[in-house]
Amino acid sequence: MNTPESREGNLIRYAVYLAGYLMARGVVKIVTMNSPLRVWDLILFVLITAMVLLFYIYRFNREQRFFQRDFVLPWLGNYGATVILTLIVIVTRIGVSWLQAYNKVSWYGFQAEYLRHESVPMFWFLIVAIGIVLPILQEYLATGFLFNYMFRRNEVSVAILGMLTSGILFSLFNFQMSIPLFFINIFYGALFAWSYLYTQTLWMPIYLSVLNGVMLVIMT
């Protein structure tokens, strides 16, 4: 039960991590529902998200001792891959925003909420919450813990299934009432998972996910 070899233990641990994420997501919703922003809501956001993020970091680093990596490529160790992946995220995110501007694709829920209560404090809160904090938590859940628990075998079929599963989870964590956005988020989630498999370090998908989140807020 105390090692990633235990399926029951993995299920319980993942459920606990998921509950933590839902708490963080819920407090973000509470903050964005009120305009102007309220100080006590912001304090609650800081406390909950800091607690969940530190818990994720502690558990992920602790569990890494059970795994032996064939290699670890620093996320800045391959500048070509880093630049290409960065450009893919930026260009595709601009493309999605262009489609949204012409009503070809729906707006994300938080974008519609922001446009109704547009303000400078709300913008910076969304940069921190939607652009940085939630993407980091999502990558721990949809990539780090997921691959540690379910997709450890070094096989192509396992890698592909893991990328697809990670993409679906990432899309569910960013759930929107729009089929096009659902598949767009699957693409991003699978791309981030591929970057994790390529570098064998969680820093790369976290970087890409944060870049995607910040771009998403800026392009609103």
N, C-alpha and C positions, 0 to 999 in steps of 0.2 A: 504493500500500500504506500510505502514511503519512497518508492523509486518509480521512474517513468516506465518501468517494465510492467507495472500493475495497471491493467485496463480499468479496473474499478477505481483505483486511486487517481488515475488520470482524469476519469470522468468527473469525479468529485472535485478535483482541483480546478478543472476547466469551468465547472459550474460556479465555483467560488469566484474565479477571475471574471467570468461573465457578469455575475451579480455586481461586482465592483465597477465594471464598465457601465452597466445600466444605471448605477447610482450617479456616476459622473455625468452620463448623458442626461439624466433627469434633472440634475442641478443646473446644467447649461440651459435646459428648457425653461426652468423656473426663472432664471436671470433674464432671458430674452423675452419672456412674456410681459415684463414690466418695463415701461418707458416713462420717465427716465430710469436709468439703472439705480438700484437701491444698494446702499452700502452693506447691509446685512446679507443680502443675496450674494454679493461679491465675496464676502468673507466666507460664506458657506461654500461657494465654488472653490476658493483657494484651499480650504481645509479638506474637502472631499477629494478633489483631484490630486492634491499632493499626497494624501494618504494612499490612494489607489495606485498612483504612479510609482511611489517608493516601494509599495508592496510588490508590484510587478517586477521592478528592477531587482529587488532582493531575491524573489523566487526564481526568476530566470537565471540570474548569475549563479545561484545555489545549485540549480538543476543541471547547469552546464558541466559539472564535474562527472556526470554519468555518461557523457558523450565524448568520443575521441574524433576530432575532425581530421580528414585527410589533408586538408590545407585550410588556411584562412587568408583570403586576399583582402588587404586593407581596402576600405571602401573608396579611398583616394589612391590606391595602389595601381589602378588601371584607369588612367585619365580618359582614355578613349571611350571606354564603356560608360564612365560617369558622365561625360559630356553628351554622349548619344542619348542616354536615358533621360538626362535633364532636358534636352531639346525635345524628346518625344513627349514628356509631360507638359512642357510649356506650350508647344505647338498644338497638341491635341486639346489642351484646356482652352486655348484661345479659339480653336475651332468650335468647341462646344458652346462657348460664350457667344460666338457669332450666330450659331444656330438658335440659341435662346433669344437673341436680339430680334430675330426674324420669326419668332414663335414656331420654329420647327421642333424645338425641344422644350419641355417644361422647365420652369425655374425650380431650384431646390427649395425645400420648405423654409429654411432659414433665410434664403435670399428674398423670398416674398415677404417674410416677416420684417426683415431689415428695410425693405423698400417702403413699408407702411410706417415704420417708426425710425426713419433715417436720422442718425445723429453721429457725431464724432466719437463720443464715449462708446456707443454701441458698436461702431466699426472696429475700434481697437479691442473691444472685448471679443468680437468674433474672430479677429486675427489670432488672439491668444487661444481661445477655446476651440473654434472650428479649424483654425489654421495650424495650430501647434499641438495642443494638449490631446484632443480626441484622436488625431492621426497617429500620435505616438502610442496611445493605448490600443488603438485598433491594430497596429502592426505587431504588438506583443501578442494579441489574441489571435489574429487571422494568419499570422506567419510564424512568429517565434514559438509560442506554446503549441500551436497546431502541428508544426513539423516535428517538434520534439516528441509529441505524444503519438502521432498517427502515421507519419510519413518519413521513417528513418532509413528505410532500405535504399541502397544506392542502385536504383533501377530506373530506367527511362519511364516506364509505365507508372511507377510510383510518383516520380517527379511531376509528370503531366497531371495525374489525378490530384496531387497535392496542390499544384498551381490552380487548377479549376476550383477545387474546394475552397482554397484561400480566397479566390476571386469572388465566389458566391458569398462567403462569410463577410468579406469586406463590403460587398453591396448591401447585404442585410444590415450590417452595422450602420450604413448610411442610407437606410431604407427611405425610398421615395415612392409616391403613388404615380409612377411613370415607368412604363416598360422600357422606353429608350434609355432613361437614366439608370435603370436597373442593369442593363447590359453594358452601358458605359462604365459603371462602377465595377462590374465584373472584370472588364478589360484592365482597369487600373490595378485592381487587387491582384490579378494574375501577373501583371507586369512587375509589381513590387515583389511578389513571391519568387518570380524568376530571378530577380536581382539578388535575393537572399540565397538562392541555390547557387548562383554564379560566384558570389563572393564569400559565402559561408559566414557572413557576419550580419547582424541585425541592423547595423548602422546604415547600410545602403537603403533598404526598404523604408526605414524611418525617415531618412533624408528625403527620399522621393515622395513619401506620403505627406510630409510637412510641406514640401514644395507645392504639391498638388492642392493641399488645403489652403495655403496662403494665396495661391493663384485663384482659387475658387472664390475666396472672399474679395480679393482685389478686383476681380472681373465682374463683380455684382453690379 
